[in-house]
Amino acid sequence: MTVDLDALYQLTHGLYILGARDGDRFVGSTVDAVMQVANKPLVIALSCNNGSYTKDCIEKSGEFSLSVLGKNVDPFAVANFGFQTSRKVDKWEKVDYYVNNNLPFLRDNIAELHCKVLQKVVFESNTLFIAEVQNCSRTSDGEPLTYFDYRSFFKKDVMESFEKFIKNTPTEEKKGKIMAETNKKWVCTVCGYVYDGEVPFEELPDDYVCPLCGVGKDMFELQEV
Ligand SMILES: Cc1cc2nc3c(=O)[nH]c(=O)nc-3n(C[C@H](O)[C@H](O)[C@H](O)COP(=O)(O)O)c2cc1C
């Protein structure tokens, strides 16, 4: 099988902040793998990495919110929800948000969707949720930010905003988060996690997976960070 990742990057989507409930608190994650799959009923598909804590919470609660991001969104929103896990931090307290139907939405969105899960399909790496849209509205003007935009130019701003955030975070909270370094590091191309362990990356077992998003070693690239 030939897999050219660059071919897959041409399947571009938008970028969204996914929100869900975890008991009496909110969790969330940055996602791009969302598409509308039917008009009647109004159904979308959402693919979550199996390592995502938000995915675990959606499995339990059966519903989620999507905040559609526009091109002018603060890059930190993408980093905040995409580069750390809700297992360890409250991502929503770091952004301006509102609550509808007991689900959180990023204030800075261009459209909002509230969805209920109809079915799920579990793959080795991902869980696909097929979900019916309960409510959706266009909340403001603005062009949607695409995953292509993210990869082409927006990612740089996202990384910088997170590096700044990390520098201002107390040391004990830094564990497990991306670290700003000037030399080359192995970086997860799916979620941006930077491997910073003591064992050289090359010597990690073949079944090593990204601790943030769960993808395998082959999804890491040596990058200047
Ligand atoms: C640009 C971007 C796109 C992403 N797309 C997805 C996606 O479609 N599905 C997914 O599960 N994770 C995606 N991720 C990774 C999650 O946002 C990331 O693993 C996050 O830390 C999960 O947080 P959680 O454990 O709180 O759910 C993406 C991350 C970024 C930065």
The ligand as an SDF file (V2000), in Angstrom:
LIG
                    3D

 31 33  0  0  0  0  0  0  0  0999 V2000
   -5.6130   21.4920   13.6720 C   0  0  0  0  0  0  0  0  0  0  0  0
   -6.0070   20.2950   14.5040 C   0  0  0  0  0  0  0  0  0  0  0  0
   -6.9430   19.4150   14.0210 C   0  0  0  0  0  0  0  0  0  0  0  0
   -7.3270   18.3070   14.7910 C   0  0  0  0  0  0  0  0  0  0  0  0
   -8.2850   17.4640   14.3220 N   0  0  0  0  0  0  0  0  0  0  0  0
   -8.7410   16.4600   15.1060 C   0  0  0  0  0  0  0  0  0  0  0  0
   -9.8390   15.6560   14.7070 C   0  0  0  0  0  0  0  0  0  0  0  0
  -10.4200   15.8320   13.6360 O   0  0  0  0  0  0  0  0  0  0  0  0
  -10.2670   14.6750   15.5670 N   0  0  0  0  0  0  0  0  0  0  0  0
   -9.6550   14.4690   16.7860 C   0  0  0  0  0  0  0  0  0  0  0  0
  -10.0830   13.5950   17.5510 O   0  0  0  0  0  0  0  0  0  0  0  0
   -8.5930   15.2070   17.1810 N   0  0  0  0  0  0  0  0  0  0  0  0
   -8.1410   16.2100   16.3720 C   0  0  0  0  0  0  0  0  0  0  0  0
   -7.0980   16.9860   16.7860 N   0  0  0  0  0  0  0  0  0  0  0  0
   -6.3640   16.6240   18.0040 C   0  0  0  0  0  0  0  0  0  0  0  0
   -7.0960   17.0050   19.3050 C   0  0  0  0  0  0  0  0  0  0  0  0
   -7.5190   18.3450   19.2730 O   0  0  0  0  0  0  0  0  0  0  0  0
   -6.1120   16.7990   20.4700 C   0  0  0  0  0  0  0  0  0  0  0  0
   -5.6840   15.4460   20.5050 O   0  0  0  0  0  0  0  0  0  0  0  0
   -6.6540   17.2240   21.8120 C   0  0  0  0  0  0  0  0  0  0  0  0
   -5.5550   17.3720   22.7020 O   0  0  0  0  0  0  0  0  0  0  0  0
   -7.6410   16.2430   22.4110 C   0  0  0  0  0  0  0  0  0  0  0  0
   -8.0680   16.7560   23.6540 O   0  0  0  0  0  0  0  0  0  0  0  0
   -8.9870   15.9340   24.6620 P   0  0  0  0  0  0  0  0  0  0  0  0
   -8.1590   14.7820   25.2080 O   0  0  0  0  0  0  0  0  0  0  0  0
   -9.3340   16.9350   25.7130 O   0  0  0  0  0  0  0  0  0  0  0  0
  -10.1640   15.4480   23.8910 O   0  0  0  0  0  0  0  0  0  0  0  0
   -6.7110   18.0870   16.0470 C   0  0  0  0  0  0  0  0  0  0  0  0
   -5.7580   18.9940   16.5410 C   0  0  0  0  0  0  0  0  0  0  0  0
   -5.4100   20.0910   15.7800 C   0  0  0  0  0  0  0  0  0  0  0  0
   -4.3860   21.0560   16.3220 C   0  0  0  0  0  0  0  0  0  0  0  0
  1  2  1  0
  2  3  1  0
  2 30  2  0
  3  4  2  0
  4  5  1  0
  4 28  1  0
  5  6  2  0
  6  7  1  0
  6 13  1  0
  7  8  2  0
  7  9  1  0
  9 10  1  0
 10 11  2  0
 10 12  1  0
 12 13  2  0
 13 14  1  0
 14 15  1  0
 14 28  1  0
 15 16  1  0
 16 17  1  0
 16 18  1  0
 18 19  1  0
 18 20  1  0
 20 21  1  0
 20 22  1  0
 22 23  1  0
 23 24  1  0
 24 25  2  0
 24 26  1  0
 24 27  1  0
 28 29  2  0
 29 30  1  0
 30 31  1  0
M  END
$$$$
